Amino acid sequence: MKRKGFISLMLTAGFTVPSYFSLGNSLNLFPVAPVIIPAYLKTGDTIGITSPAGFMTSAELLPAIAMIESWGFKVKVGKTIDRRDFCMGGTDQERAVDLQEMLDNPEIKAIMCARGGYGLVRIIDQLNFTNFQLNPKWIIGFSDVTVLHCHLNRQYGIASIHSKMCNSFPADPALADAVQLETILSIKKLLKGEYLQYQGPMLSINKLGKARGMLIGGNLSIIETMAGTKSDLNTEGKILFVEDTGEYLYRLDRMFWNLKRTGKLDRLAGLIIGGFKVKPDDPGEEFGKTVYDIVLEKVKDYGYPVAFDFPIGHQKNNFALKCGVIHSLDVGEKGSRLSPA
């Protein structure tokens, strides 16, 4: 049997095969561990919604339910919706139990986190992924959900979706602008296995080049706090994307120094900088550098491509990405492009 046909047969049968990455513009290829890609969804499949971080009410959830059902999916609402323990969607035990039930339920084909906020790091070590490994499903969310993306990638090699969550669905799709709708619909398209390619702007500070590697990343402050834990990302040969919100510039500088000092920037295939909403400096305490300055200072000695202002993060143009899946990054004179390989 020809090699191409053999690989196609294995993928059809649900197996994974090794892939390869290139370091920056290097022509050398290095094997990476195979990734497990959950099954894509079909009409009639069920998406579970839970609040493993911040709280959300059933009334606030209605727009998301209506749109998800309009896509042809069923919705199972978790027990943490309408629960509240101060800023979180119920106690640690309630949130862990609700998420565990969805991880273990074979009828649920994907799990969408209701919102971000805070709380997943408090329960991640209570979760048992044994059944989930046997029956992997898409985990959907961003911000605090970066804890899950990091953990699934490092511990189990299972792909997940970094995207907007239920609190970002428009109350009335007819009144939503094009970008808001397009970003929400990108979730549906990824869940159904459609091919999505994203463009970033042409900026003089972009570092040009091409790369191919596993896409990983998420919220920068969460990635920093995962360092040294069992959820710590291995970035070697990967395309790393980062974003953040509500941080002072000096704190972002410290986070990027953490990436550099822990070796996470040393052997990347490529780097994608998404949206960064920055807190204004306190009067008299100005930091004196922009986000661009901060990043360029840390990557000046590396030859891999860097794409700035990519449409991901705590912003309207936050498109859905498949973490743990091999992508190609092309940063050129006309802008940047990220494509599934």
N, C-alpha and C positions, 0 to 999 in steps of 0.2 A: 504494500500500500504506500502511496506517495505520502511524504511527511505532511503536506498541507491538508490532505484529506484525513490523515490520522488525527491531527490536532482538531479539525472541525468536528470529527466524530466524538472526541473526548469532551469538547465543550458542550455539544448537544446532549451528551449523557450526563452532564452536571459535574464533570471533573474539572480540576484546575491544572494548568501547566505552567512551568517556570517561564518568567519573562526576563527581560534584560534592561539595564539602564546605562546611559552614558553620562560621564561626568563632564558637565559643561559642554565644550565643543570637542571633547576627546572622541577619537574614533574607537577607543577600547570599549568593549562590552563586558559587563559584569552580571552574573546571575543574581536574581533576587528571589525571595521565597514566593511561592504561588499565593495568590489571593483567592479567597472564597467570595464569590459574588452571589448574593441571595437571588432567588427567583424573581423575575419581573412580574408585576401584577396583571391580572386579567379582570374583565368585567365581572362584577359579583364578588370579588375578593373583599376581605374585611381589613380595615385600618383601625388599629386601636389608638386611642388618645388618652394620655396620662400626664400628670403634673409632677415630674420627679424633682423639679426645682421650685420656681415661684408658683403662687396660687392663681387660679383662674375660675371664674364662675361659669355655670352652665349657660347663662344668658350671653356672656361674652363669647362663648364657644359656638353659638348658633350660626354665624356667617360661615365659619370654617366647615361645619357639618353640612350645611346646605351645598356649598361648592364641591366638597369631596363627593357627596352623593350624586351631584350633577355629572361628575366624571365617570359614574357607573360603579363606584365602590360602596360598600357598606361601612358603617362606623360603629365601633364599640367604645362607649365612653367609660373611662376608668373611674374607680371609686374615689380618686383624689380630686376630681373636679367638684367644686363647691366646698372642699375641705380647706382649712387654713390653720397654720400654726405660725403666727406672726407673719413673716414675709414669705413663708414657704407653703406649698400645697399639701399641708398636713404634716404630721409628725414624721420623723425619720422612718419609724417602723411602718407607718401607713404608706409612705411614698415607696419604700423598698418593696413592700408586699404587693402593691398595685403594679409596679413595673415588673416584678418577678412573675406575676400571674400572666402578664402579656408576653413576656419572654418565653414562657412555657406553653402557652396556648397555641396549638397547631392550627387553629382556625384563623388566627390573626396573622396576616401576611406582611404587615408593616406596622411600625409603631411611631406615631408622630407625637413629639413632646409639645405640650400646650403652649409653653413659653419658656424663656430663659430665667434669668434672675440669679438665684443661688440655691444650692442644696445637693447637687449630684455628688460632690466629693464626700459628703457626709454618709452616703449610702453605697458608693460603688463597691466597697469591699464586703458588703453584706449580700451582694447579688451572686447567684449561682448560674453560670452560663453553660452548664452541661447540656441541657435540653436545647438551648439556643444553638449550640454548635452542631447538633444533629439536625436541627431544623432552622437554619439561619433566615433571618428576615431583615428588611430594611429598617434601620433606626434613623429617624429624621429630626433635624433641629440644628441650632447653632448656639453661639454664646456659651452659656454654662454647659450646654450639651457637648461641648468640646471635650469634656471629661470622658464621655462615652466614646466619642470618635477616637480619642487617643488610646483608650483601654482596649477597644475592639481591634484596633490596628496592631498594637504592640503584643497583646496576649493571644489573639486568636486569628489574626490575618483576615478578618471579615470586613467587607466593604460596607459603607454607610453613606448617608446623604446629609451634607451640610447645607442647610437652607433655612428660609423663613419658617415660622411656626404658626400655630393657630391664631395667635394674637395679632398677626399681620394680615390676615385675610380681610378684604374689603367688606364693609357692612352692606354695601350695594354695588355689585360688580358693574352695573350700568353707569355708575357715577365715578368709578375708579379710573385713574389715568392709565395710559398704555403701559408705562414702565411697571407700575404696581401689578397690573394684571399679568404682564409677561413674566415677571419673577415668580408669581404664584403658580402660573401654568407650567413653569419649568420644573416644578416638583412633580406634577402629573406626568410630564414627558419622561423624566428620569425613571419614575416608578414603572412606566410602561416600556422602558428599554429603548426610547428614541435617542437618536444621535444628536447631541447638543454641542455646539462650538461657540466659544465666547471671545469677544474682542475687547482689548484694552486700548487706551488712547496713545497716540504718538507723543512722547515727551522726550525732551533732549537729555534728561537724566536717566532714562531707561538704559540698561546695559544690554547691548545687542548680543544675540546668539540663539542657538537652538538647543533644546534638551528633550530628553525622553526619560520618564521615570514614574514611579508611583506617586500619586497626588496625596499629600497629607497636610494637616494643619488645622487652623481654626483661630479661636480667640487667643491672642498673644499672652495675656496675663494668666489664662488657664494653662497654656502650654508651659509657661514658666513654673507654675506651681506643681506641675506633674513631674518636674525634674527630680530624679533620684527615686521615684516610686515605680511600682510595677506597671504603671500606665505611661511611663516616660516614652516619648517618641524616639525611635531610631531614624535619624534623618539621612543617613548615608545613601547617596545615589537617588534621593527622592526630590520631587518638586514640592517645596514647602510654601504654603500660603498662610498669611497672618492678617489679622484685623483686630481692632479694639475700639472701645468707646469710653468716654468719661475719665480719661487719664491725663495727668499733667505731662508735659513734654519731658521733664526730668525723669519721671517714672518710666516712660516709654524708652528713654535712653538706657535706663538701668535694665529693663527687660531685654533689650537687644544686646547689651553687654552680657547678660546671662546666656543668651543663645550662643554668643561668640565664645565665651569662656568655658561653656560646657561642650564645645565642639560641634554644636548643631549646625553651624554655618560652614564648617570646614570643607565638607565633601558633598555638598548639595549638587543635584543636577541643575536646579533652577530655583529662583525665589520669586514669589508673587506677593506684592504689597497691596492689600485691599484698602477699604475705607478706614480712616482713623479720625474719630471725633475727639478733639483735644479740648481739655479744660483750659481756659485762659490763665496765664501765669498770674500769680498774686503780684500786686504792685510792689516794685522794689526787689522782686525775686525772679526776674525774667531769666529764662534758661538760655536764650540766645541762639537756639538751633531749631530748624524745622524738622518735621518727620523725615523729609527727604535727606536732610543733612545727617540725621541720626543713622539712617539705614546705610547711606553711601559710605559713611565713615567705617562701618563695621564690615562692609563687603569689598572694600577697595583693593584688597590683595587677592581676590578670587576672580576667576575667569568665567564663571557661569552667568547666564542671562538673568536679569532682574527686571520685572515688569511692575511699574507703579500705577496707582489709581485704578486697580482692577475692580470690576463691578461685583464685589462681595463685601459683606460687613454690615454694621448697624446703620443701614441707609436704605433708601428706596430701591436702588438698583442692586439688590442682593440676590444673585442668581444661585440656583441649586447646583452643587458640585458633588461628584461621587468620590468620597475619600477612599483610599486604598486601591484605586483603579489606575492602571497605567495610562498616562496622558503624554501628549507632546506639547511643548511650549516653544513658540517661535516669537522672538522679540526682534522686530526689524525696523526699518526706516519709516514704515507706515503705521506702526503700532504693534501691539502684542496680540497673540492668538493662542488660546488653550483648547486643545482638541483631545478627545479620547483616542488613544493609539490603536 
